[in-house]
Amino acid sequence: MPCTIRKIPLDSATHHHAHDFHQIVITLCGSSEFEIEGLGGRINAFSGCIVPANHEHYYAGHGHNRQLILDLPEDAPALTGEHRELVALFDAPRFFALDTPLRHYLAFMESELAQGFDTSITSFQQDRLAATLLGSLKARLGNITSVCQRRIDITQIDRFIRHHLADTLRVADLAKLAYLSEAHFSERFRAQTGLSPWQYVKRQRLHAARQLILQSRLPLTDIAIQTGFANQSALSHAFRRSYGVSPRTLRQGASATITPVSPPRGQSPLTSPMHATKV
């Protein structure tokens, strides 16, 4: 889908939402307030912010204001093909100010948008204008590389998984912790751990279930639900594939016949039953 570039004022009342496309917001006149996943700031004239897809954000305008807004689906021409490296701009929320050359380019963009091309030419021209702006921003925001290369905090990921074992965990939930898109998070997570996020979560669930089997008298059905398995059968199937024995056999004292499994990186052994909401 092509990108969309529009000019609108923002209401003085505070609104909030999230959307499945990336967004660049630049204040043309007046000022506005944006808070993106807890990161907030005032956007004065010739300043802007980067809003990654699926990031909840709060916003409000101040007095007479006008914003230039670029809506960028992940499959927009400005973010794909020869421009695919520009998607790195949206790995995390950012605030920025336009220097003099970019202010001149902004004026050129406004002039081009005012030409009133027909529909097919307009969409093509908007993607070309957006790609040039994104490329210029990427060249200026010098710490993008360090943001992209920063290691994922596995301890933080482990803590979140432990607290939500019984819930339906999505890659998007974990990616949000690292301020990355799902695709970038999955790629970097695999490079860092050797596992996909789904494989890692499953390993955490199995380790938690194993600890509860050995350290508690909870029924296996309850253990399955508390550690995120649909039922006891699903737990038993996953357990056999990973440990070579059934949960019941392990509980009956056959644990000495299997190879000890070290807890996942950053995982502390459970010392008490987990109390979690059922899926």
Buried (B, 14 or more C-beta within 10 A) or exposed (E): EBBBBEBEBBEEEEEEEEBEBBBBBBBBEBBBBBBBBEBBBEBBBBBBBBBBBBBBBBBBBBEEBBBBBBBBBBEBBBBBEEBEEBBBBBBBBBBBBBEEEBEEBBEEBBEBBEEEEEEEEBBEBBBEBBBBBBBBBBEBBEEBEEBBEBEBEBEEBBBBBBEBBBBEBEBEBBBBBBBBBBEBBBEBBBEEBEBBBEEBBBBBBBBBBBBBBEEBEBEBEBBBBBBBBEEBEEBBEBBEEBBEBBBEBBBEEEBEEBEEEEBBEBBEEBEEBBEBEEE
